[in-house]
């Protein structure tokens, strides 16, 4: 999965999976909101998923995060 996403997309995916919201992510990564939205949309497209919840499930399935 790491090779399918850019470094920024991967970082955003992990932060989304841990429950951070858009504002917290943009502040944490020091990026513009538009960059965040573009990266999030790229994640959804590249991983062929449709919702933020599926990002969580994908991260769990690939053992990128643990509950």
DRENTORKOL-3810 file (N, C-alpha, C; in nm, 4 decimals):
REM DRENTORKOL-3810
@n.u->0.0809; n.v->-0.1188; n.w->0.0000; ca.u->0.0000; ca.v->0.0000; ca.w->0.0000; c.u->0.0855; c.v->0.1256; c.w->0.0000
@n.u->0.1948; n.v->0.1227; n.w->0.0724; ca.u->0.2841; ca.v->0.2387; ca.w->0.0805; c.u->0.3316; c.v->0.2811; c.w->-0.0574
@n.u->0.3542; n.v->0.1845; n.w->-0.1474; ca.u->0.4042; ca.v->0.2192; ca.w->-0.2801; c.u->0.2941; c.v->0.2737; c.w->-0.3710
@n.u->0.1667; n.v->0.2579; n.w->-0.3318; ca.u->0.0560; ca.v->0.3110; ca.w->-0.4114; c.u->0.0313; c.v->0.4589; c.w->-0.3832
@n.u->0.0718; n.v->0.5056; n.w->-0.2655; ca.u->0.0438; ca.v->0.6417; ca.w->-0.2224; c.u->0.1722; c.v->0.7226; c.w->-0.2106
@n.u->0.1585; n.v->0.8545; n.w->-0.2314; ca.u->0.2727; ca.v->0.9424; ca.w->-0.2061; c.u->0.2962; c.v->0.9465; c.w->-0.0550
@n.u->0.4090; n.v->0.9994; n.w->-0.0141; ca.u->0.4386; ca.v->1.0088; ca.w->0.1294; c.u->0.3323; c.v->1.0908; c.w->0.2020
@n.u->0.2908; n.v->1.2023; n.w->0.1421; ca.u->0.1887; ca.v->1.2872; ca.w->0.2035; c.u->0.0559; c.v->1.2135; c.w->0.2137
@n.u->0.0163; n.v->1.1466; n.w->0.1079; ca.u->-0.1090; ca.v->1.0710; ca.w->0.1088; c.u->-0.1055; c.v->0.9626; c.w->0.2160
@n.u->0.0050; n.v->0.8943; n.w->0.2271; ca.u->0.0209; ca.v->0.7888; ca.w->0.3270; c.u->0.0081; c.v->0.8460; c.w->0.4686
@n.u->0.0762; n.v->0.9583; n.w->0.4932; ca.u->0.0683; ca.v->1.0218; ca.w->0.6248; c.u->-0.0744; c.v->1.0642; c.w->0.6562
@n.u->-0.1426; n.v->1.1234; n.w->0.5595; ca.u->-0.2808; ca.v->1.1670; ca.w->0.5796; c.u->-0.3701; c.v->1.0467; c.w->0.6057
@n.u->-0.3502; n.v->0.9399; n.w->0.5328; ca.u->-0.4305; ca.v->0.8199; ca.w->0.5528; c.u->-0.4157; c.v->0.7686; c.w->0.6965
@n.u->-0.2926; n.v->0.7623; n.w->0.7459; ca.u->-0.2702; ca.v->0.7150; ca.w->0.8819; c.u->-0.3347; c.v->0.8075; c.w->0.9844
@n.u->-0.3237; n.v->0.9375; n.w->0.9636; ca.u->-0.3827; ca.v->1.0325; ca.w->1.0573; c.u->-0.5351; c.v->1.0253; c.w->1.0545
@n.u->-0.5933; n.v->1.0102; n.w->0.9360; ca.u->-0.7382; ca.v->0.9928; ca.w->0.9257; c.u->-0.7813; c.v->0.8659; c.w->0.9974
@n.u->-0.7054; n.v->0.7606; n.w->0.9799; ca.u->-0.7393; ca.v->0.6318; ca.w->1.0414; c.u->-0.7334; c.v->0.6385; c.w->1.1937
@n.u->-0.6499; n.v->0.7255; n.w->1.2472; ca.u->-0.6415; ca.v->0.7385; ca.w->1.3927; c.u->-0.7476; c.v->0.8325; c.w->1.4482
@n.u->-0.8271; n.v->0.8934; n.w->1.3590; ca.u->-0.9387; ca.v->0.9752; ca.w->1.4047; c.u->-0.9176; c.v->1.1248; c.w->1.3995
@n.u->-0.8057; n.v->1.1702; n.w->1.3503; ca.u->-0.7837; ca.v->1.3147; ca.w->1.3413; c.u->-0.8774; c.v->1.3751; c.w->1.2374
@n.u->-0.9228; n.v->1.4973; n.w->1.2643; ca.u->-1.0069; ca.v->1.5658; ca.w->1.1669; c.u->-0.9204; c.v->1.6498; c.w->1.0737
@n.u->-0.9845; n.v->1.7079; n.w->0.9742; ca.u->-0.9121; ca.v->1.7815; ca.w->0.8699; c.u->-0.8288; c.v->1.8955; c.w->0.9277
@n.u->-0.8874; n.v->1.9721; n.w->1.0187; ca.u->-0.8142; ca.v->2.0857; ca.w->1.0751; c.u->-0.6911; c.v->2.0397; c.w->1.1532
@n.u->-0.7064; n.v->1.9359; n.w->1.2317; ca.u->-0.5931; ca.v->1.8844; ca.w->1.3090; c.u->-0.4832; c.v->1.8329; c.w->1.2165
@n.u->-0.5229; n.v->1.7662; n.w->1.1088; ca.u->-0.4252; ca.v->1.7130; ca.w->1.0133; c.u->-0.3512; c.v->1.8260; c.w->0.9428
@n.u->-0.4241; n.v->1.9265; n.w->0.8967; ca.u->-0.3575; ca.v->2.0377; ca.w->0.8265; c.u->-0.2637; c.v->2.1123; c.w->0.9202
@n.u->-0.3044; n.v->2.1280; n.w->1.0452; ca.u->-0.2167; ca.v->2.1932; ca.w->1.1430; c.u->-0.0948; c.v->2.1066; c.w->1.1736
@n.u->-0.1168; n.v->1.9778; n.w->1.1944; ca.u->-0.0085; ca.v->1.8853; ca.w->1.2289; c.u->0.0955; c.v->1.8747; c.w->1.1167
@n.u->0.0465; n.v->1.8662; n.w->0.9930; ca.u->0.1376; ca.v->1.8530; ca.w->0.8787; c.u->0.1793; c.v->1.9871; c.w->0.8197
@n.u->0.1202; n.v->2.0938; n.w->0.8734; ca.u->0.1489; ca.v->2.2296; ca.w->0.8253; c.u->0.1257; c.v->2.2408; c.w->0.6743
@n.u->0.0053; n.v->2.1985; n.w->0.6316; ca.u->-0.0311; ca.v->2.2056; ca.w->0.4904; c.u->-0.1614; c.v->2.2831; c.w->0.4748
@n.u->-0.1847; n.v->2.3311; n.w->0.3556; ca.u->-0.3054; ca.v->2.4033; ca.w->0.3195; c.u->-0.4224; c.v->2.3058; c.w->0.3112
@n.u->-0.5430; n.v->2.3547; n.w->0.3439; ca.u->-0.6622; ca.v->2.2706; ca.w->0.3390; c.u->-0.6865; c.v->2.2138; c.w->0.1998
@n.u->-0.6608; n.v->2.2917; n.w->0.0955; ca.u->-0.6817; ca.v->2.2437; ca.w->-0.0418; c.u->-0.5874; c.v->2.1278; c.w->-0.0739
@n.u->-0.4672; n.v->2.1327; n.w->-0.0237; ca.u->-0.3716; ca.v->2.0231; ca.w->-0.0432; c.u->-0.4223; c.v->1.8979; c.w->0.0283
@n.u->-0.4759; n.v->1.9175; n.w->0.1486; ca.u->-0.5333; ca.v->1.8060; ca.w->0.2244; c.u->-0.6468; c.v->1.7400; c.w->0.1456
@n.u->-0.7391; n.v->1.8202; n.w->0.0943; ca.u->-0.8542; ca.v->1.7677; ca.w->0.0205; c.u->-0.8077; c.v->1.6910; c.w->-0.1030
@n.u->-0.7124; n.v->1.7464; n.w->-0.1764; ca.u->-0.6618; ca.v->1.6788; ca.w->-0.2965; c.u->-0.5969; c.v->1.5453; c.w->-0.2591
@n.u->-0.5175; n.v->1.5450; n.w->-0.1545; ca.u->-0.4513; ca.v->1.4214; ca.w->-0.1112; c.u->-0.5543; c.v->1.3191; c.w->-0.0640
@n.u->-0.6540; n.v->1.3627; n.w->0.0126; ca.u->-0.7566; ca.v->1.2704; ca.w->0.0607; c.u->-0.8338; c.v->1.2095; c.w->-0.0565
@n.u->-0.8677; n.v->1.2918; n.w->-0.1542; ca.u->-0.9378; ca.v->1.2408; ca.w->-0.2724; c.u->-0.8509; c.v->1.1432; c.w->-0.3508
@n.u->-0.7211; n.v->1.1698; n.w->-0.3576; ca.u->-0.6288; ca.v->1.0775; ca.w->-0.4245; c.u->-0.6224; c.v->0.9438; c.w->-0.3514
@n.u->-0.6249; n.v->0.9483; n.w->-0.2184; ca.u->-0.6241; ca.v->0.8253; ca.w->-0.1389; c.u->-0.7462; c.v->0.7416; c.w->-0.1738
@n.u->-0.8624; n.v->0.8047; n.w->-0.1721; ca.u->-0.9864; ca.v->0.7335; ca.w->-0.2019; c.u->-0.9831; c.v->0.6726; c.w->-0.3418
@n.u->-0.9346; n.v->0.7512; n.w->-0.4368; ca.u->-0.9288; ca.v->0.7045; ca.w->-0.5762; c.u->-0.8286; c.v->0.5899; c.w->-0.5920
@n.u->-0.7077; n.v->0.6081; n.w->-0.5409; ca.u->-0.6025; ca.v->0.5079; ca.w->-0.5578; c.u->-0.6349; c.v->0.3763; c.w->-0.4883
@n.u->-0.7002; n.v->0.3848; n.w->-0.3729; ca.u->-0.7321; ca.v->0.2642; ca.w->-0.2982; c.u->-0.8704; c.v->0.2091; c.w->-0.3340
@n.u->-0.9378; n.v->0.2793; n.w->-0.4248; ca.u->-1.0708; ca.v->0.2367; ca.w->-0.4722; c.u->-1.1693; c.v->0.2205; c.w->-0.3562
@n.u->-1.1711; n.v->0.3218; n.w->-0.2722; ca.u->-1.2658; ca.v->0.3246; ca.w->-0.1617; c.u->-1.3456; c.v->0.4536; c.w->-0.1691
@n.u->-1.4569; n.v->0.4598; n.w->-0.0937; ca.u->-1.5473; ca.v->0.5731; ca.w->-0.1084; c.u->-1.5647; c.v->0.6580; c.w->0.0160
@n.u->-1.5331; n.v->0.6055; n.w->0.1316; ca.u->-1.5583; ca.v->0.6816; ca.w->0.2534; c.u->-1.4366; c.v->0.6853; c.w->0.3450
@n.u->-1.4426; n.v->0.7804; n.w->0.4349; ca.u->-1.3362; ca.v->0.7943; ca.w->0.5341; c.u->-1.3311; c.v->0.6703; c.w->0.6243
@n.u->-1.4474; n.v->0.6126; n.w->0.6537; ca.u->-1.4502; ca.v->0.4915; ca.w->0.7364; c.u->-1.3751; c.v->0.3777; c.w->0.6697
@n.u->-1.3824; n.v->0.3689; n.w->0.5393; ca.u->-1.3109; ca.v->0.2637; ca.w->0.4679; c.u->-1.1598; c.v->0.2843; c.w->0.4776
@n.u->-1.1161; n.v->0.4089; n.w->0.4949; ca.u->-0.9735; ca.v->0.4357; ca.w->0.5173; c.u->-0.9310; c.v->0.3667; c.w->0.6469
@n.u->-1.0128; n.v->0.3791; n.w->0.7506; ca.u->-0.9841; ca.v->0.3133; ca.w->0.8782; c.u->-0.9755; c.v->0.1623; c.w->0.8611
@n.u->-1.0745; n.v->0.1041; n.w->0.7960; ca.u->-1.0753; ca.v->-0.0415; ca.w->0.7770; c.u->-0.9566; c.v->-0.0883; c.w->0.6936
@n.u->-0.9204; n.v->-0.0127; n.w->0.5928; ca.u->-0.8055; ca.v->-0.0468; ca.w->0.5095; c.u->-0.6772; c.v->-0.0436; c.w->0.5920
@n.u->-0.6625; n.v->0.0584; n.w->0.6750; ca.u->-0.5435; ca.v->0.0683; ca.w->0.7605; c.u->-0.5379; c.v->-0.0479; c.w->0.8591
@n.u->-0.6523; n.v->-0.0840; n.w->0.9144; ca.u->-0.6567; ca.v->-0.1977; ca.w->1.0073; c.u->-0.6243; c.v->-0.3297; c.w->0.9369
@n.u->-0.6835; n.v->-0.3510; n.w->0.8205; ca.u->-0.6595; ca.v->-0.4751; ca.w->0.7456; c.u->-0.5136; c.v->-0.4919; c.w->0.7084
@n.u->-0.4485; n.v->-0.3811; n.w->0.6791; ca.u->-0.3076; ca.v->-0.3855; ca.w->0.6393; c.u->-0.2127; c.v->-0.3690; c.w->0.7578
@n.u->-0.2685; n.v->-0.3736; n.w->0.8786; ca.u->-0.1933; ca.v->-0.3642; ca.w->1.0021; c.u->-0.1056; c.v->-0.2392; c.w->1.0103
@n.u->-0.1603; n.v->-0.1290; n.w->0.9579; ca.u->-0.0900; ca.v->-0.0011; ca.w->0.9665; c.u->-0.1172; c.v->0.0674; c.w->1.0992
@n.u->-0.2332; n.v->0.0349; n.w->1.1571; ca.u->-0.2675; ca.v->0.0813; ca.w->1.2897; c.u->-0.3275; c.v->-0.0354; c.w->1.3668
@n.u->-0.3339; n.v->-0.0218; n.w->1.4981; ca.u->-0.3945; ca.v->-0.1246; ca.w->1.5823; c.u->-0.4920; c.v->-0.0562; c.w->1.6771
@n.u->-0.5960; n.v->-0.1289; n.w->1.7111; ca.u->-0.6943; ca.v->-0.0755; ca.w->1.8069; c.u->-0.6521; c.v->-0.1055; c.w->1.9478
END
